[in-house]
């Protein structure tokens, strides 16, 4: 299917240079966010939640592309915009999908980041991305580990393929974000 190929190709092109540099560290398990679902979720909730958290990741990354002072932070922000654009296209089957509405918590997080500047912005952006990626990882897991569902049918679905690819990219991004966070805090 075309959207699977688009996402897989984009994911590989974006993460390959980092994967080579990160080596085995990228495979380490990352903790899920306390705001991620703790029980299995269905496809509709998966899509809604992934798109909402992804919208915040994309909007904060677009902001970081303008405001970040650190070149590596800007580079990551570009990767994140591309990733979230591809995921939204794959999940909605639309070339240019509309941004998902942010809940009150996420709208406040975006507003807080808009008020930051300089090195404080870079640190706050990376911290927000770590939180968001941890939540996204939990969402992917909650969908892929859907207990009580017909596992064979679930894993054969396009949505499961997207979640599987997204999970791998999210884990890679969490490793990258940890490195960026350590660099900014040094």
ABEGO torsion letter per residue (X at the ends): XAAAAAAAAAAAAAAAAAAAAAEAAAABBBBBBAABBABBBBAAAAAAAAAAAAAAAAAAAAAAAAABABAAAAAAAAAAAAAAAAAAAAAAGBABBBBBBBBAAAAAAAAAAAABBEAAAAAAAAAAAAAAAAAAAAAAAAAAABBGBBAAAAAABAAAAAAAAAAAAAAAAAAAAAAAAAAAAX
